[in-house]
Amino acid sequence: MSTPPDGLPVYRVLTGPDDAAFCRRVSETLAMGYRLHEGPAVTFDGERVIVAQAVVWGGMGE
């Protein structure tokens, strides 16, 4: 597939608390054909760790 499914953009940033649900979201996105773009960004909001992970579709960003 040369374009992302369901009209999704070729570049996405996934964000959320650093928990199992976030890891599942990233894993599902990778299984769809996206790949990680650089490393994650991590911050602390005073209560929990928040993660942001950029992903790109297929060969984008090479």
Phi and psi restraints in degrees (range 20) as a CNS / XPLOR table:
assign (resid 1 and name C) (resid 2 and name N)
       (resid 2 and name CA) (resid 2 and name C) 1.0 -90.6 20.0 2
assign (resid 2 and name N) (resid 2 and name CA)
       (resid 2 and name C) (resid 3 and name N) 1.0 -12.4 20.0 2
assign (resid 2 and name C) (resid 3 and name N)
       (resid 3 and name CA) (resid 3 and name C) 1.0 -129.8 20.0 2
assign (resid 3 and name N) (resid 3 and name CA)
       (resid 3 and name C) (resid 4 and name N) 1.0 155.0 20.0 2
assign (resid 3 and name C) (resid 4 and name N)
       (resid 4 and name CA) (resid 4 and name C) 1.0 -62.9 20.0 2
assign (resid 4 and name N) (resid 4 and name CA)
       (resid 4 and name C) (resid 5 and name N) 1.0 152.0 20.0 2
assign (resid 4 and name C) (resid 5 and name N)
       (resid 5 and name CA) (resid 5 and name C) 1.0 -72.5 20.0 2
assign (resid 5 and name N) (resid 5 and name CA)
       (resid 5 and name C) (resid 6 and name N) 1.0 160.5 20.0 2
assign (resid 5 and name C) (resid 6 and name N)
       (resid 6 and name CA) (resid 6 and name C) 1.0 57.4 20.0 2
assign (resid 6 and name N) (resid 6 and name CA)
       (resid 6 and name C) (resid 7 and name N) 1.0 26.0 20.0 2
assign (resid 6 and name C) (resid 7 and name N)
       (resid 7 and name CA) (resid 7 and name C) 1.0 71.4 20.0 2
assign (resid 7 and name N) (resid 7 and name CA)
       (resid 7 and name C) (resid 8 and name N) 1.0 15.6 20.0 2
assign (resid 7 and name C) (resid 8 and name N)
       (resid 8 and name CA) (resid 8 and name C) 1.0 -67.4 20.0 2
assign (resid 8 and name N) (resid 8 and name CA)
       (resid 8 and name C) (resid 9 and name N) 1.0 151.2 20.0 2
assign (resid 8 and name C) (resid 9 and name N)
       (resid 9 and name CA) (resid 9 and name C) 1.0 -73.2 20.0 2
assign (resid 9 and name N) (resid 9 and name CA)
       (resid 9 and name C) (resid 10 and name N) 1.0 161.0 20.0 2
assign (resid 9 and name C) (resid 10 and name N)
       (resid 10 and name CA) (resid 10 and name C) 1.0 -74.1 20.0 2
assign (resid 10 and name N) (resid 10 and name CA)
       (resid 10 and name C) (resid 11 and name N) 1.0 -22.3 20.0 2
assign (resid 10 and name C) (resid 11 and name N)
       (resid 11 and name CA) (resid 11 and name C) 1.0 -119.9 20.0 2
assign (resid 11 and name N) (resid 11 and name CA)
       (resid 11 and name C) (resid 12 and name N) 1.0 130.6 20.0 2
assign (resid 11 and name C) (resid 12 and name N)
       (resid 12 and name CA) (resid 12 and name C) 1.0 -139.2 20.0 2
assign (resid 12 and name N) (resid 12 and name CA)
       (resid 12 and name C) (resid 13 and name N) 1.0 152.8 20.0 2
assign (resid 12 and name C) (resid 13 and name N)
       (resid 13 and name CA) (resid 13 and name C) 1.0 -122.5 20.0 2
assign (resid 13 and name N) (resid 13 and name CA)
       (resid 13 and name C) (resid 14 and name N) 1.0 118.3 20.0 2
assign (resid 13 and name C) (resid 14 and name N)
       (resid 14 and name CA) (resid 14 and name C) 1.0 -94.6 20.0 2
assign (resid 14 and name N) (resid 14 and name CA)
       (resid 14 and name C) (resid 15 and name N) 1.0 133.9 20.0 2
assign (resid 14 and name C) (resid 15 and name N)
       (resid 15 and name CA) (resid 15 and name C) 1.0 -133.8 20.0 2
assign (resid 15 and name N) (resid 15 and name CA)
       (resid 15 and name C) (resid 16 and name N) 1.0 156.2 20.0 2
assign (resid 15 and name C) (resid 16 and name N)
       (resid 16 and name CA) (resid 16 and name C) 1.0 161.0 20.0 2
assign (resid 16 and name N) (resid 16 and name CA)
       (resid 16 and name C) (resid 17 and name N) 1.0 175.2 20.0 2
assign (resid 16 and name C) (resid 17 and name N)
       (resid 17 and name CA) (resid 17 and name C) 1.0 -60.7 20.0 2
assign (resid 17 and name N) (resid 17 and name CA)
       (resid 17 and name C) (resid 18 and name N) 1.0 146.1 20.0 2
assign (resid 17 and name C) (resid 18 and name N)
       (resid 18 and name CA) (resid 18 and name C) 1.0 -76.7 20.0 2
assign (resid 18 and name N) (resid 18 and name CA)
       (resid 18 and name C) (resid 19 and name N) 1.0 86.2 20.0 2
assign (resid 18 and name C) (resid 19 and name N)
       (resid 19 and name CA) (resid 19 and name C) 1.0 -142.5 20.0 2
assign (resid 19 and name N) (resid 19 and name CA)
       (resid 19 and name C) (resid 20 and name N) 1.0 -179.0 20.0 2
assign (resid 19 and name C) (resid 20 and name N)
       (resid 20 and name CA) (resid 20 and name C) 1.0 -62.0 20.0 2
assign (resid 20 and name N) (resid 20 and name CA)
       (resid 20 and name C) (resid 21 and name N) 1.0 -34.9 20.0 2
assign (resid 20 and name C) (resid 21 and name N)
       (resid 21 and name CA) (resid 21 and name C) 1.0 -63.9 20.0 2
assign (resid 21 and name N) (resid 21 and name CA)
       (resid 21 and name C) (resid 22 and name N) 1.0 -41.8 20.0 2
assign (resid 21 and name C) (resid 22 and name N)
       (resid 22 and name CA) (resid 22 and name C) 1.0 -64.2 20.0 2
assign (resid 22 and name N) (resid 22 and name CA)
       (resid 22 and name C) (resid 23 and name N) 1.0 -44.5 20.0 2
assign (resid 22 and name C) (resid 23 and name N)
       (resid 23 and name CA) (resid 23 and name C) 1.0 -60.2 20.0 2
assign (resid 23 and name N) (resid 23 and name CA)
       (resid 23 and name C) (resid 24 and name N) 1.0 -38.9 20.0 2
assign (resid 23 and name C) (resid 24 and name N)
       (resid 24 and name CA) (resid 24 and name C) 1.0 -64.2 20.0 2
assign (resid 24 and name N) (resid 24 and name CA)
       (resid 24 and name C) (resid 25 and name N) 1.0 -42.1 20.0 2
assign (resid 24 and name C) (resid 25 and name N)
       (resid 25 and name CA) (resid 25 and name C) 1.0 -60.0 20.0 2
assign (resid 25 and name N) (resid 25 and name CA)
       (resid 25 and name C) (resid 26 and name N) 1.0 -44.4 20.0 2
assign (resid 25 and name C) (resid 26 and name N)
       (resid 26 and name CA) (resid 26 and name C) 1.0 -64.9 20.0 2
assign (resid 26 and name N) (resid 26 and name CA)
       (resid 26 and name C) (resid 27 and name N) 1.0 -44.9 20.0 2
assign (resid 26 and name C) (resid 27 and name N)
       (resid 27 and name CA) (resid 27 and name C) 1.0 -60.7 20.0 2
assign (resid 27 and name N) (resid 27 and name CA)
       (resid 27 and name C) (resid 28 and name N) 1.0 -42.7 20.0 2
assign (resid 27 and name C) (resid 28 and name N)
       (resid 28 and name CA) (resid 28 and name C) 1.0 -64.4 20.0 2
assign (resid 28 and name N) (resid 28 and name CA)
       (resid 28 and name C) (resid 29 and name N) 1.0 -38.6 20.0 2
assign (resid 28 and name C) (resid 29 and name N)
       (resid 29 and name CA) (resid 29 and name C) 1.0 -65.7 20.0 2
assign (resid 29 and name N) (resid 29 and name CA)
       (resid 29 and name C) (resid 30 and name N) 1.0 -41.6 20.0 2
assign (resid 29 and name C) (resid 30 and name N)
       (resid 30 and name CA) (resid 30 and name C) 1.0 -63.7 20.0 2
assign (resid 30 and name N) (resid 30 and name CA)
       (resid 30 and name C) (resid 31 and name N) 1.0 -39.9 20.0 2
assign (resid 30 and name C) (resid 31 and name N)
       (resid 31 and name CA) (resid 31 and name C) 1.0 -64.6 20.0 2
assign (resid 31 and name N) (resid 31 and name CA)
       (resid 31 and name C) (resid 32 and name N) 1.0 -26.4 20.0 2
assign (resid 31 and name C) (resid 32 and name N)
       (resid 32 and name CA) (resid 32 and name C) 1.0 -73.9 20.0 2
assign (resid 32 and name N) (resid 32 and name CA)
       (resid 32 and name C) (resid 33 and name N) 1.0 -18.1 20.0 2
assign (resid 32 and name C) (resid 33 and name N)
       (resid 33 and name CA) (resid 33 and name C) 1.0 122.4 20.0 2
assign (resid 33 and name N) (resid 33 and name CA)
       (resid 33 and name C) (resid 34 and name N) 1.0 0.4 20.0 2
assign (resid 33 and name C) (resid 34 and name N)
       (resid 34 and name CA) (resid 34 and name C) 1.0 -78.3 20.0 2
assign (resid 34 and name N) (resid 34 and name CA)
       (resid 34 and name C) (resid 35 and name N) 1.0 161.8 20.0 2
assign (resid 34 and name C) (resid 35 and name N)
       (resid 35 and name CA) (resid 35 and name C) 1.0 -132.3 20.0 2
assign (resid 35 and name N) (resid 35 and name CA)
       (resid 35 and name C) (resid 36 and name N) 1.0 157.0 20.0 2
assign (resid 35 and name C) (resid 36 and name N)
       (resid 36 and name CA) (resid 36 and name C) 1.0 -64.4 20.0 2
assign (resid 36 and name N) (resid 36 and name CA)
       (resid 36 and name C) (resid 37 and name N) 1.0 141.9 20.0 2
assign (resid 36 and name C) (resid 37 and name N)
       (resid 37 and name CA) (resid 37 and name C) 1.0 -116.6 20.0 2
assign (resid 37 and name N) (resid 37 and name CA)
       (resid 37 and name C) (resid 38 and name N) 1.0 105.3 20.0 2
assign (resid 37 and name C) (resid 38 and name N)
       (resid 38 and name CA) (resid 38 and name C) 1.0 64.5 20.0 2
assign (resid 38 and name N) (resid 38 and name CA)
       (resid 38 and name C) (resid 39 and name N) 1.0 -169.9 20.0 2
assign (resid 38 and name C) (resid 39 and name N)
       (resid 39 and name CA) (resid 39 and name C) 1.0 -91.6 20.0 2
assign (resid 39 and name N) (resid 39 and name CA)
       (resid 39 and name C) (resid 40 and name N) 1.0 171.3 20.0 2
assign (resid 39 and name C) (resid 40 and name N)
       (resid 40 and name CA) (resid 40 and name C) 1.0 -76.1 20.0 2
assign (resid 40 and name N) (resid 40 and name CA)
       (resid 40 and name C) (resid 41 and name N) 1.0 159.2 20.0 2
assign (resid 40 and name C) (resid 41 and name N)
       (resid 41 and name CA) (resid 41 and name C) 1.0 -104.4 20.0 2
assign (resid 41 and name N) (resid 41 and name CA)
       (resid 41 and name C) (resid 42 and name N) 1.0 139.0 20.0 2
assign (resid 41 and name C) (resid 42 and name N)
       (resid 42 and name CA) (resid 42 and name C) 1.0 -131.5 20.0 2
assign (resid 42 and name N) (resid 42 and name CA)
       (resid 42 and name C) (resid 43 and name N) 1.0 137.4 20.0 2
assign (resid 42 and name C) (resid 43 and name N)
       (resid 43 and name CA) (resid 43 and name C) 1.0 -142.4 20.0 2
assign (resid 43 and name N) (resid 43 and name CA)
       (resid 43 and name C) (resid 44 and name N) 1.0 171.1 20.0 2
assign (resid 43 and name C) (resid 44 and name N)
       (resid 44 and name CA) (resid 44 and name C) 1.0 -123.0 20.0 2
assign (resid 44 and name N) (resid 44 and name CA)
       (resid 44 and name C) (resid 45 and name N) 1.0 126.1 20.0 2
assign (resid 44 and name C) (resid 45 and name N)
       (resid 45 and name CA) (resid 45 and name C) 1.0 -95.0 20.0 2
assign (resid 45 and name N) (resid 45 and name CA)
       (resid 45 and name C) (resid 46 and name N) 1.0 13.6 20.0 2
assign (resid 45 and name C) (resid 46 and name N)
       (resid 46 and name CA) (resid 46 and name C) 1.0 97.9 20.0 2
assign (resid 46 and name N) (resid 46 and name CA)
       (resid 46 and name C) (resid 47 and name N) 1.0 -17.7 20.0 2
assign (resid 46 and name C) (resid 47 and name N)
       (resid 47 and name CA) (resid 47 and name C) 1.0 -127.0 20.0 2
assign (resid 47 and name N) (resid 47 and name CA)
       (resid 47 and name C) (resid 48 and name N) 1.0 -34.7 20.0 2
assign (resid 47 and name C) (resid 48 and name N)
       (resid 48 and name CA) (resid 48 and name C) 1.0 -152.6 20.0 2
assign (resid 48 and name N) (resid 48 and name CA)
       (resid 48 and name C) (resid 49 and name N) 1.0 164.2 20.0 2
assign (resid 48 and name C) (resid 49 and name N)
       (resid 49 and name CA) (resid 49 and name C) 1.0 -82.4 20.0 2
assign (resid 49 and name N) (resid 49 and name CA)
       (resid 49 and name C) (resid 50 and name N) 1.0 130.8 20.0 2
assign (resid 49 and name C) (resid 50 and name N)
       (resid 50 and name CA) (resid 50 and name C) 1.0 -113.0 20.0 2
assign (resid 50 and name N) (resid 50 and name CA)
       (resid 50 and name C) (resid 51 and name N) 1.0 136.0 20.0 2
assign (resid 50 and name C) (resid 51 and name N)
       (resid 51 and name CA) (resid 51 and name C) 1.0 -119.0 20.0 2
assign (resid 51 and name N) (resid 51 and name CA)
       (resid 51 and name C) (resid 52 and name N) 1.0 145.0 20.0 2
assign (resid 51 and name C) (resid 52 and name N)
       (resid 52 and name CA) (resid 52 and name C) 1.0 -127.0 20.0 2
assign (resid 52 and name N) (resid 52 and name CA)
       (resid 52 and name C) (resid 53 and name N) 1.0 130.2 20.0 2
assign (resid 52 and name C) (resid 53 and name N)
       (resid 53 and name CA) (resid 53 and name C) 1.0 -130.8 20.0 2
assign (resid 53 and name N) (resid 53 and name CA)
       (resid 53 and name C) (resid 54 and name N) 1.0 120.1 20.0 2
assign (resid 53 and name C) (resid 54 and name N)
       (resid 54 and name CA) (resid 54 and name C) 1.0 -83.2 20.0 2
assign (resid 54 and name N) (resid 54 and name CA)
       (resid 54 and name C) (resid 55 and name N) 1.0 141.7 20.0 2
assign (resid 54 and name C) (resid 55 and name N)
       (resid 55 and name CA) (resid 55 and name C) 1.0 -133.7 20.0 2
assign (resid 55 and name N) (resid 55 and name CA)
       (resid 55 and name C) (resid 56 and name N) 1.0 150.4 20.0 2
assign (resid 55 and name C) (resid 56 and name N)
       (resid 56 and name CA) (resid 56 and name C) 1.0 -127.2 20.0 2
assign (resid 56 and name N) (resid 56 and name CA)
       (resid 56 and name C) (resid 57 and name N) 1.0 153.2 20.0 2
assign (resid 56 and name C) (resid 57 and name N)
       (resid 57 and name CA) (resid 57 and name C) 1.0 -77.1 20.0 2
assign (resid 57 and name N) (resid 57 and name CA)
       (resid 57 and name C) (resid 58 and name N) 1.0 130.9 20.0 2
assign (resid 57 and name C) (resid 58 and name N)
       (resid 58 and name CA) (resid 58 and name C) 1.0 45.0 20.0 2
assign (resid 58 and name N) (resid 58 and name CA)
       (resid 58 and name C) (resid 59 and name N) 1.0 -120.7 20.0 2
assign (resid 58 and name C) (resid 59 and name N)
       (resid 59 and name CA) (resid 59 and name C) 1.0 -88.3 20.0 2
assign (resid 59 and name N) (resid 59 and name CA)
       (resid 59 and name C) (resid 60 and name N) 1.0 9.7 20.0 2
assign (resid 59 and name C) (resid 60 and name N)
       (resid 60 and name CA) (resid 60 and name C) 1.0 -62.3 20.0 2
assign (resid 60 and name N) (resid 60 and name CA)
       (resid 60 and name C) (resid 61 and name N) 1.0 146.3 20.0 2
assign (resid 60 and name C) (resid 61 and name N)
       (resid 61 and name CA) (resid 61 and name C) 1.0 81.9 20.0 2
assign (resid 61 and name N) (resid 61 and name CA)
       (resid 61 and name C) (resid 62 and name N) 1.0 7.7 20.0 2
